[in-house]
């Protein structure tokens, strides 16, 4: 298929620190709701003593989608973001799973 670009999804995670929960949390939550179809899992840990929160996301998306979400989150005042992605190879279960990974 000449001229067709294959866009593969990749597994990854995004770590978010919201420095000021009172000011940034609602904007972060609105943005995460808009990208909900990319999010496999979400864990939020409020740090009330410090007035901040830590959120971790597990995502399944293209590199463009992950970059777009990370960039929008990072543009929110008082929000820090880091992400990590799986290698470019496709993640599968089937024949690539070794016996030690099976239950």
Backbone as a printed PyTorch tensor [residue, N CA C, xyz], in Angstrom:
tensor([[[  0.8350,  -1.1810,   0.0000],
         [  0.0000,   0.0000,   0.0000],
         [  0.8770,   1.2410,   0.0000]],

        [[  1.3080,   1.6280,  -1.1450],
         [  2.1850,   2.7710,  -1.2840],
         [  1.4530,   4.0590,  -0.9230]],

        [[  2.1230,   4.9320,  -0.1860],
         [  1.5430,   6.2130,   0.1850],
         [  0.6660,   6.1700,   1.4290]],

        [[  0.4480,   4.9810,   2.0120],
         [ -0.3680,   4.8680,   3.2130],
         [  0.5510,   4.8420,   4.4200]],

        [[  0.2750,   5.6880,   5.3820],
         [  1.0750,   5.7480,   6.5990],
         [  0.3850,   4.9070,   7.6620]],

        [[  1.1170,   3.9550,   8.2200],
         [  0.5830,   3.1150,   9.2850],
         [  0.7990,   3.8230,  10.6200]],

        [[ -0.2700,   4.0550,  11.3450],
         [ -0.1850,   4.7080,  12.6420],
         [ -0.5500,   3.6790,  13.6950]],

        [[  0.4840,   3.1860,  14.3810],
         [  0.2620,   2.1750,  15.3990],
         [  0.1090,   2.8090,  16.7610]],

        [[ -0.7800,   2.2240,  17.5270],
         [ -0.9250,   2.6500,  18.9140],
         [  0.1980,   2.0350,  19.7270]],

        [[  0.5510,   2.7360,  20.7870],
         [  1.5990,   2.2590,  21.6860],
         [  1.0910,   2.3400,  23.1100]],

        [[  1.5960,   1.4520,  23.9190],
         [  1.2570,   1.4430,  25.3340],
         [  2.2260,   2.3590,  26.0570]],

        [[  1.7300,   3.1130,  27.0100],
         [  2.6100,   4.0060,  27.7430],
         [  1.9730,   4.5030,  29.0140]],

        [[  2.6940,   5.3740,  29.7020],
         [  2.1040,   6.0110,  30.8670],
         [  2.4670,   7.4850,  30.8840]],

        [[  1.6050,   8.2280,  31.5390],
         [  1.8090,   9.6630,  31.6940],
         [  1.7350,   9.9700,  33.1780]],

        [[  2.7720,  10.6120,  33.6950],
         [  2.7990,  11.0410,  35.0940],
         [  2.5130,  12.5330,  35.1580]],

        [[  1.5990,  12.9110,  36.0430],
         [  1.1620,  14.3060,  36.1500],
         [  1.2790,  14.7470,  37.6030]],

        [[  1.8740,  15.9040,  37.8240],
         [  1.8710,  16.5140,  39.1520],
         [  1.1280,  17.8440,  39.0370]],

        [[  0.0790,  17.9680,  39.8230],
         [ -0.7040,  19.2030,  39.8660],
         [ -0.2510,  19.9400,  41.1210]],

        [[  0.5160,  21.0070,  40.9260],
         [  1.1120,  21.7360,  42.0530],
         [  0.0830,  22.3990,  42.9660]],

        [[ -0.9870,  22.9260,  42.3830],
         [ -2.0300,  23.5830,  43.1760],
         [ -3.3720,  22.9460,  42.8270]],

        [[ -3.8150,  22.0100,  43.6630],
         [ -5.0480,  21.2700,  43.3860],
         [ -6.2530,  22.1900,  43.2390]],

        [[ -6.3260,  23.2160,  44.0440],
         [ -7.4900,  24.1010,  44.0060],
         [ -7.6230,  24.8280,  42.6780]],

        [[ -6.5040,  25.1680,  42.0650],
         [ -6.5460,  25.9200,  40.8130],
         [ -6.4690,  25.0350,  39.5680]],

        [[ -5.6950,  23.9510,  39.6230],
         [ -5.4410,  23.1850,  38.4110],
         [ -6.2530,  21.9190,  38.2150]],

        [[ -6.8110,  21.3760,  39.2800],
         [ -7.4620,  20.0610,  39.1930],
         [ -8.6530,  20.0390,  38.2400]],

        [[ -9.4780,  21.0470,  38.2730],
         [-10.6790,  21.0180,  37.4220],
         [-10.3090,  21.0790,  35.9390]],

        [[ -9.3050,  21.8710,  35.5960],
         [ -8.8730,  21.9510,  34.1980],
         [ -8.2220,  20.6420,  33.7350]],

        [[ -7.4330,  20.0320,  34.6140],
         [ -6.8210,  18.7380,  34.2960],
         [ -7.9160,  17.6910,  34.0890]],

        [[ -8.8880,  17.6310,  34.9850],
         [ -9.9670,  16.6490,  34.8680],
         [-10.7980,  16.8440,  33.6060]],

        [[-11.0730,  18.0790,  33.2300],
         [-11.8060,  18.3420,  31.9820],
         [-11.0320,  17.8200,  30.7750]],

        [[ -9.7330,  18.0630,  30.7620],
         [ -8.8920,  17.6130,  29.6560],
         [ -8.8230,  16.0810,  29.6060]],

        [[ -8.6670,  15.4400,  30.7560],
         [ -8.6160,  13.9770,  30.7870],
         [ -9.9370,  13.3740,  30.3370]],

        [[-11.0400,  14.0160,  30.6360],
         [-12.3440,  13.5330,  30.1690],
         [-12.4380,  13.5810,  28.6480]],

        [[-11.8600,  14.6170,  28.0380],
         [-11.8740,  14.7170,  26.5740],
         [-11.0370,  13.6400,  25.8990]],

        [[-10.0290,  13.1280,  26.5860],
         [ -9.1470,  12.1000,  26.0400],
         [ -9.4120,  10.7330,  26.6790]],

        [[-10.5690,  10.5380,  27.2430],
         [-10.8860,   9.3160,  27.9950],
         [-10.7190,   8.0460,  27.1800]],

        [[-10.9500,   8.1060,  25.8700],
         [-10.8540,   6.8960,  25.0460],
         [ -9.4180,   6.3690,  24.9420]],

        [[ -8.4390,   7.1890,  25.2840],
         [ -7.0390,   6.7730,  25.2410],
         [ -6.5700,   6.1720,  26.5650]],

        [[ -7.3080,   6.4400,  27.6330],
         [ -6.8740,   6.0970,  28.9910],
         [ -7.3840,   4.7150,  29.3870]],

        [[ -6.4480,   3.8180,  29.7060],
         [ -6.7810,   2.4710,  30.1590],
         [ -6.9950,   2.4630,  31.6740]],

        [[ -6.1290,   3.1790,  32.3870],
         [ -6.2050,   3.2220,  33.8500],
         [ -5.7540,   4.5830,  34.3410]],

        [[ -6.3100,   4.9720,  35.4850],
         [ -5.9670,   6.2640,  36.0770],
         [ -5.9160,   6.1080,  37.5840]],

        [[ -4.8350,   6.6130,  38.1750],
         [ -4.7010,   6.6180,  39.6290],
         [ -4.3680,   8.0310,  40.0600]],

        [[ -5.1270,   8.5370,  41.0120],
         [ -4.8690,   9.8670,  41.5330],
         [ -4.5890,   9.8050,  43.0210]],

        [[ -3.5380,  10.4890,  43.4490],
         [ -3.1710,  10.5070,  44.8600],
         [ -3.0880,  11.9620,  45.3170]],

        [[ -4.0940,  12.4160,  46.0550],
         [ -4.0320,  13.7880,  46.5630],
         [ -3.0550,  13.8910,  47.7310]],

        [[ -2.3290,  14.9520,  47.7640],
         [ -1.4190,  15.2360,  48.8690],
         [ -1.9370,  16.4920,  49.5630]],

        [[ -2.9260,  16.3090,  50.4250],
         [ -3.6000,  17.4520,  51.0400],
         [ -2.6450,  18.3090,  51.8800]],

        [[ -1.6640,  17.6760,  52.5250],
         [ -0.6880,  18.4500,  53.3050],
         [  0.0510,  19.4670,  52.4480]],

        [[  0.3360,  19.0750,  51.2140],
         [  1.1000,  19.9210,  50.3040],
         [  0.2090,  20.7290,  49.3610]],

        [[ -1.0760,  20.3830,  49.3050],
         [ -1.9920,  21.0830,  48.4050],
         [ -1.8130,  20.7100,  46.9440]],

        [[ -1.2110,  19.5350,  46.6910],
         [ -0.9810,  19.1140,  45.3170],
         [ -1.5540,  17.7170,  45.1080]],

        [[ -1.3930,  17.1870,  43.9070],
         [ -1.8610,  15.8430,  43.5940],
         [ -0.9400,  15.2140,  42.5630]],

        [[ -0.8670,  13.8920,  42.6110],
         [ -0.0980,  13.1240,  41.6380],
         [ -1.0790,  12.2030,  40.9210]],

        [[ -1.0530,  12.2320,  39.5980],
         [ -1.9400,  11.3960,  38.7960],
         [ -1.0780,  10.5730,  37.8530]],

        [[ -1.3680,   9.2740,  37.7740],
         [ -0.6790,   8.4410,  36.7880],
         [ -1.7190,   7.8390,  35.8610]],

        [[ -1.3970,   7.8630,  34.5670],
         [ -2.2860,   7.3270,  33.5420],
         [ -1.5760,   6.2220,  32.7810]],

        [[ -2.2940,   5.1590,  32.4590],
         [ -1.8240,   4.1630,  31.5150],
         [ -2.6340,   4.4130,  30.2560]],

        [[ -1.9460,   4.5900,  29.1310],
         [ -2.6190,   4.9520,  27.8870],
         [ -2.2930,   3.9780,  26.7670]],

        [[ -3.2110,   3.8870,  25.8180],
         [ -3.0240,   3.1080,  24.5930],
         [ -3.4120,   4.0420,  23.4570]],

        [[ -2.4020,   4.6090,  22.7780],
         [ -2.6640,   5.6640,  21.8000],
         [ -1.4850,   5.7890,  20.8490]],

        [[ -1.6800,   6.5890,  19.8080],
         [ -0.5800,   6.8670,  18.9000],
         [  0.3700,   7.8580,  19.5650]],

        [[  1.5860,   7.9600,  19.0360],
         [  2.5400,   8.9140,  19.6020],
         [  2.0200,  10.3500,  19.4630]],

        [[  1.3180,  10.6370,  18.3810],
         [  0.7480,  11.9740,  18.2010],
         [ -0.3000,  12.2770,  19.2700]],

        [[ -1.1670,  11.3070,  19.5550],
         [ -2.2130,  11.5130,  20.5580],
         [ -1.6100,  11.7060,  21.9480]],

        [[ -0.6030,  10.8970,  22.2810],
         [  0.0430,  11.0120,  23.5880],
         [  0.7730,  12.3430,  23.7010]],

        [[  1.4400,  12.7450,  22.6360],
         [  2.1250,  14.0360,  22.6250],
         [  1.1570,  15.1990,  22.7570]],

        [[  0.0220,  15.0970,  22.0820],
         [ -0.9870,  16.1500,  22.1610],
         [ -1.5390,  16.2720,  23.5790]],

        [[ -1.8910,  15.1370,  24.1840],
         [ -2.4150,  15.1570,  25.5480],
         [ -1.3720,  15.6710,  26.5290]],

        [[ -0.1510,  15.1670,  26.4370],
         [  0.9200,  15.6110,  27.3370],
         [  1.1920,  17.1020,  27.1860]],

        [[  1.2020,  17.5790,  25.9510],
         [  1.4430,  19.0000,  25.7010],
         [  0.3610,  19.8870,  26.2770]],

        [[ -0.8930,  19.4870,  26.1090],
         [ -1.9980,  20.2780,  26.6560],
         [ -1.9840,  20.2690,  28.1800]],

        [[ -1.6720,  19.1130,  28.7580],
         [ -1.5780,  19.0540,  30.2230],
         [ -0.4440,  19.9380,  30.7190]],

        [[  0.7080,  19.8720,  30.0590],
         [  1.8660,  20.6600,  30.4630],
         [  1.6860,  22.1560,  30.2880]],

        [[  0.7270,  22.5530,  29.4560],
         [  0.4840,  23.9940,  29.2560],
         [ -0.3970,  24.5920,  30.3510]],

        [[ -0.9580,  23.7410,  31.1920],
         [ -1.7700,  24.2320,  32.3100],
         [ -0.8270,  24.7440,  33.3870]],

        [[ -1.0690,  25.9510,  33.8640],
         [ -0.2160,  26.5770,  34.8710],
         [ -0.1380,  25.7020,  36.1280]],

        [[  1.0780,  25.4010,  36.5740],
         [  1.2800,  24.6180,  37.7840],
         [  1.1830,  23.1130,  37.5950]],

        [[  1.1810,  22.6520,  36.3440],
         [  1.0980,  21.2130,  36.0650],
         [  2.3900,  20.7550,  35.3860]],

        [[  2.9900,  19.6810,  35.9300],
         [  4.1860,  19.0730,  35.3460],
         [  3.8170,  17.7050,  34.7920]],

        [[  4.3860,  17.3590,  33.6280],
         [  4.0140,  16.1190,  32.9480],
         [  5.2570,  15.4260,  32.3990]],

        [[  5.2850,  14.1040,  32.5350],
         [  6.3110,  13.2660,  31.9060],
         [  5.6040,  12.0400,  31.3490]],

        [[  6.0990,  11.5410,  30.2150],
         [  5.4890,  10.3450,  29.6400],
         [  6.5670,   9.3740,  29.1840]],

        [[  6.1800,   8.1190,  29.0800],
         [  7.0640,   7.0680,  28.5900],
         [  6.2210,   6.1220,  27.7500]],

        [[  6.7870,   5.6740,  26.6210],
         [  6.0560,   4.8110,  25.7020],
         [  6.7580,   3.4850,  25.5120]],

        [[  5.9770,   2.4790,  25.1160],
         [  6.5580,   1.1920,  24.7510],
         [  7.3690,   1.3650,  23.4750]],

        [[  8.1670,   0.3780,  23.1540],
         [  8.9060,   0.4060,  21.8930],
         [  7.9140,   0.3900,  20.7460]],

        [[  8.4020,   0.6490,  19.5540],
         [  7.5170,   0.7560,  18.3960],
         [  6.9230,  -0.5620,  17.9450]],

        [[  7.4760,  -1.6790,  18.3610],
         [  6.9160,  -2.9560,  17.9280],
         [  5.5260,  -3.1380,  18.5210]],

        [[  4.7210,  -3.8730,  17.8080],
         [  3.3530,  -4.0960,  18.2560],
         [  3.3500,  -5.0560,  19.4440]],

        [[  2.6030,  -4.7110,  20.4800],
         [  2.4960,  -5.5580,  21.6600],
         [  1.3750,  -6.5590,  21.4450]],

        [[  1.7070,  -7.8360,  21.5710],
         [  0.6930,  -8.8710,  21.3910],
         [  0.7990,  -9.8820,  22.5110]],

        [[ -0.2310, -10.6900,  22.6760],
         [ -0.2170, -11.7730,  23.6530],
         [  0.1970, -13.0440,  22.9700]],

        [[ -0.7040, -13.6650,  22.2720],
         [ -0.5510, -14.8770,  21.4800],
         [  0.7620, -15.6130,  21.5540]],

        [[  1.3830, -15.8240,  20.4100],
         [  2.5670, -16.6690,  20.3040],
         [  3.8090, -16.0570,  20.9340]],

        [[  3.8170, -14.7730,  21.2260],
         [  4.9970, -14.1370,  21.8210],
         [  5.0670, -14.2880,  23.3320]],

        [[  4.0260, -14.8280,  23.9340],
         [  4.0020, -14.9810,  25.3870],
         [  4.7380, -16.2640,  25.7600]],

        [[  5.6750, -16.1590,  26.6860],
         [  6.4120, -17.3420,  27.1230],
         [  5.6360, -18.0320,  28.2270]],

        [[  6.0000, -19.2840,  28.5000],
         [  5.2900, -20.0610,  29.5090],
         [  5.3770, -19.4340,  30.8940]],

        [[  6.4630, -18.7070,  31.1780],
         [  6.5820, -18.0980,  32.4950],
         [  5.6140, -16.9230,  32.6800]],

        [[  5.0720, -16.3850,  31.5940],
         [  4.1050, -15.3070,  31.6800],
         [  2.6630, -15.7990,  31.6970]],

        [[  2.4760, -17.0910,  31.4890],
         [  1.1290, -17.6290,  31.4510],
         [  0.7360, -18.1590,  32.8130]],

        [[ -0.5440, -18.0850,  33.1270],
         [ -1.0280, -18.5740,  34.4200],
         [ -1.7780, -19.8540,  34.2440]]])
